[in-house]
Amino acid sequence: MVNEKRKKVVVIGAGPVGIAAAAHLKTRGVEPVVIEKGDGAGRAIKEWSHVRLFTPWELMVDHVVVELLEKNGWQMPDLKSLPHGKDVVEKYLEPAVTLPELKNHFIFSAEVTAVSKAGLSKSSSKDREEAQFVVHYKSTDKKHHILEVDGVVDASGTWSNPNPIGLDGLHVPGELDNSDHISYGIPDTLGKEREVYEGKKTLVIGGGHSAINVVLDLLRLKQDNPDTRVIWGLRNNNIDKLLGGGLNDALPARLELGNAANKAMNDGSLALLAPFQVKTLDKVGNRIIVDALKEGEDLNFEVDRIVVTAGFRPDMNILRELRLDIDDVVEAPRLLAPLIDPNEHTCGSVRAHGVNELTHIDKGFYIVGMKSYGRAPTFLMKTGYAQVDSIVEEITGVKSSIENACSSGGSVQEALSSCCPPRTNEISDTCLSENETCGSENATPETSPNCSNSKSAEAVASQCCGASETLDERKLAKADSINQSHETPKVSSCC
Ligand SMILES: Cc1cc2nc3c(=O)[nH]c(=O)nc-3n(C[C@H](O)[C@H](O)[C@H](O)COP(=O)(O)OP(=O)(O)OC[C@H]3O[C@@H](n4cnc5c(N)ncnc54)[C@H](O)[C@@H]3O)c2cc1C
């Protein structure tokens, strides 16, 4: 009997979802080759290692990876505790890539530069289905390598592609020229980047929980050094919803964040500008002049630093020669996009999905993990593990060892602790925080119609002393006071 050659599949990226893909492939008889541009596992997460996650360990791990780890004497951390990014990398991802079953399947410090079909550009159709995939990658010695494989799983995330400041999705004039004064994401302002922010005036742009994280860290810095000043610019006027969602959030850590930001605004230690739009940035001496609009009125002020937490977008360049099936709005697989489109949906409204939604025109190629959500900011790791389970079943023909718990429905908590976020009908009851999972601010009041009629909406109102209260009624900081005074403008209490 002739042995059938083992299938080989490249996985791009050794983040949590890429590593899960490798484990699922390996245990179901396919040889994974994981190519990771960083020098180890979870290198995107390592860049936000100081951030505490808002989901506990039990929602952070993949069951196949855990099985392999436990077989090798690993101990699961306390399932209910909330790890920092650093813990996820050091206690889970790094041990996983050194497992005897997996360790030979990783190529680190190697960046995938392009994927195509062997001998066929995007426009060539002849025998396309039978053609192998080719994956081009560069190692740190600048050598160009090519692998020919049966399938490709792109789990490369979106962390390297932050959205720029402009509301039109573009860099504002002066943004690129002054990039040495701008950070994207969640800088470690209390740790290794403390010196850069302590005693300085920082503008934080963005309306998601990542922005709240940055703002709260800077306020902690202000407690140590009162010269530290924080201005928070929300490009959309969505603070009520962000904090309202927080107050009712099914994930307690996000609830805490929302409450803390609310308190900072109420006690006047945080200046809030909303709706806020940067027009241009300019440099004078060592400071940045921000020329902006606040509530449609011109506003100019100086800052030392700008932190942009306006979400991320996928890098589609490496996939230029493949035939994909991508939604033009969300930049996610076409059938997945309507389930996660931030214009239409809340964080909690994504139903279980898998290979059907993730298939492209070139069969055998899949985008999974954070990148599969395109520009939608609501991705959770557990969703990525369910995606991987499903596509690996298709690639290998071997069924997953667990039943897909998503199909059985259940309560919000049950759904969150299984493989997928809650079903649509739970959202109206719980008013989950929307779109702000990881640093975006796409949410608008229109995206949350469910909340207005629900018990949760009343709960929000009662905690904020009056449902009719609006952002304007909070007497936000007067724009000109920012220019004239070195004091952080005060925001009056909502109650
Ligand atoms: C600040 C923050 C907090 C979050 N908190 C939570 C949370 O509490 N709970 C939750 O469920 N989710 C959370 N998420 C969302 C999401 O689960 C994480 O972003 C998660 O890391 C996504 O995993 P991933 O494997 O898809 O992508 P990533 O973790 O981004 O991994 C992608 C990997 O691919 C590599 N890579 C990129 N391009 C290439 C290339 N061309 N060639 C080779 N390698 C490449 C990167 O270096 C990286 O290691 C959070 C996200 C952020 C940003």
The ligand as an SDF file (V2000), in Angstrom:
LIG
                    3D

 53 58  0  0  0  0  0  0  0  0999 V2000
   -5.4040   45.6600   23.6130 C   0  0  0  0  0  0  0  0  0  0  0  0
   -6.2220   44.4610   23.2500 C   0  0  0  0  0  0  0  0  0  0  0  0
   -6.9190   43.7760   24.2280 C   0  0  0  0  0  0  0  0  0  0  0  0
   -7.6670   42.6430   23.8910 C   0  0  0  0  0  0  0  0  0  0  0  0
   -8.3280   41.9840   24.8760 N   0  0  0  0  0  0  0  0  0  0  0  0
   -9.0120   40.8420   24.5740 C   0  0  0  0  0  0  0  0  0  0  0  0
   -9.6610   40.0850   25.6130 C   0  0  0  0  0  0  0  0  0  0  0  0
   -9.6460   40.4450   26.7930 O   0  0  0  0  0  0  0  0  0  0  0  0
  -10.3120   38.9530   25.2510 N   0  0  0  0  0  0  0  0  0  0  0  0
  -10.3880   38.4990   23.9480 C   0  0  0  0  0  0  0  0  0  0  0  0
  -10.9710   37.4520   23.7060 O   0  0  0  0  0  0  0  0  0  0  0  0
   -9.8060   39.2150   22.9560 N   0  0  0  0  0  0  0  0  0  0  0  0
   -9.1270   40.3640   23.2290 C   0  0  0  0  0  0  0  0  0  0  0  0
   -8.5240   41.0760   22.2160 N   0  0  0  0  0  0  0  0  0  0  0  0
   -8.8090   40.7100   20.8020 C   0  0  0  0  0  0  0  0  0  0  0  0
   -8.0390   39.5120   20.2250 C   0  0  0  0  0  0  0  0  0  0  0  0
   -8.4710   38.3380   20.8430 O   0  0  0  0  0  0  0  0  0  0  0  0
   -6.5430   39.6460   20.3260 C   0  0  0  0  0  0  0  0  0  0  0  0
   -6.1170   40.7250   19.5150 O   0  0  0  0  0  0  0  0  0  0  0  0
   -5.7850   38.3880   19.8520 C   0  0  0  0  0  0  0  0  0  0  0  0
   -4.4190   38.6180   20.0630 O   0  0  0  0  0  0  0  0  0  0  0  0
   -6.0370   38.0470   18.3910 C   0  0  0  0  0  0  0  0  0  0  0  0
   -5.3300   36.8810   18.0930 O   0  0  0  0  0  0  0  0  0  0  0  0
   -4.7850   36.5360   16.6350 P   0  0  0  0  0  0  0  0  0  0  0  0
   -3.9980   35.2710   16.7880 O   0  0  0  0  0  0  0  0  0  0  0  0
   -5.8950   36.5560   15.6710 O   0  0  0  0  0  0  0  0  0  0  0  0
   -3.8360   37.7560   16.2180 O   0  0  0  0  0  0  0  0  0  0  0  0
   -2.5200   38.3360   16.9110 P   0  0  0  0  0  0  0  0  0  0  0  0
   -2.4790   38.0430   18.3530 O   0  0  0  0  0  0  0  0  0  0  0  0
   -2.4450   39.7440   16.4750 O   0  0  0  0  0  0  0  0  0  0  0  0
   -1.3440   37.5030   16.2530 O   0  0  0  0  0  0  0  0  0  0  0  0
   -0.9600   37.6700   14.9130 C   0  0  0  0  0  0  0  0  0  0  0  0
    0.4960   37.2570   14.7710 C   0  0  0  0  0  0  0  0  0  0  0  0
    0.8470   37.2960   13.3930 O   0  0  0  0  0  0  0  0  0  0  0  0
    2.1350   37.8600   13.2430 C   0  0  0  0  0  0  0  0  0  0  0  0
    2.2150   38.4140   11.8870 N   0  0  0  0  0  0  0  0  0  0  0  0
    1.5830   39.5120   11.3970 C   0  0  0  0  0  0  0  0  0  0  0  0
    1.8740   39.6850   10.0930 N   0  0  0  0  0  0  0  0  0  0  0  0
    2.7120   38.6740    9.7550 C   0  0  0  0  0  0  0  0  0  0  0  0
    3.3650   38.3070    8.5390 C   0  0  0  0  0  0  0  0  0  0  0  0
    3.2010   38.9970    7.3920 N   0  0  0  0  0  0  0  0  0  0  0  0
    4.1920   37.2330    8.5480 N   0  0  0  0  0  0  0  0  0  0  0  0
    4.3620   36.5150    9.6830 C   0  0  0  0  0  0  0  0  0  0  0  0
    3.7700   36.8120   10.8510 N   0  0  0  0  0  0  0  0  0  0  0  0
    2.9410   37.8750   10.8910 C   0  0  0  0  0  0  0  0  0  0  0  0
    2.2100   38.8830   14.3610 C   0  0  0  0  0  0  0  0  0  0  0  0
    3.5580   39.1810   14.6960 O   0  0  0  0  0  0  0  0  0  0  0  0
    1.4590   38.1910   15.4860 C   0  0  0  0  0  0  0  0  0  0  0  0
    2.2960   37.4350   16.3270 O   0  0  0  0  0  0  0  0  0  0  0  0
   -7.7520   42.2030   22.5320 C   0  0  0  0  0  0  0  0  0  0  0  0
   -7.0500   42.9120   21.5560 C   0  0  0  0  0  0  0  0  0  0  0  0
   -6.2850   44.0290   21.8920 C   0  0  0  0  0  0  0  0  0  0  0  0
   -5.5510   44.7660   20.8030 C   0  0  0  0  0  0  0  0  0  0  0  0
  1  2  1  0
  2  3  1  0
  2 52  2  0
  3  4  2  0
  4  5  1  0
  4 50  1  0
  5  6  2  0
  6  7  1  0
  6 13  1  0
  7  8  2  0
  7  9  1  0
  9 10  1  0
 10 11  2  0
 10 12  1  0
 12 13  2  0
 13 14  1  0
 14 15  1  0
 14 50  1  0
 15 16  1  0
 16 17  1  0
 16 18  1  0
 18 19  1  0
 18 20  1  0
 20 21  1  0
 20 22  1  0
 22 23  1  0
 23 24  1  0
 24 25  2  0
 24 26  1  0
 24 27  1  0
 27 28  1  0
 28 29  2  0
 28 30  1  0
 28 31  1  0
 31 32  1  0
 32 33  1  0
 33 34  1  0
 33 48  1  0
 34 35  1  0
 35 36  1  0
 35 46  1  0
 36 37  1  0
 36 45  1  0
 37 38  2  0
 38 39  1  0
 39 40  1  0
 39 45  2  0
 40 41  1  0
 40 42  2  0
 42 43  1  0
 43 44  2  0
 44 45  1  0
 46 47  1  0
 46 48  1  0
 48 49  1  0
 50 51  2  0
 51 52  1  0
 52 53  1  0
M  END
$$$$
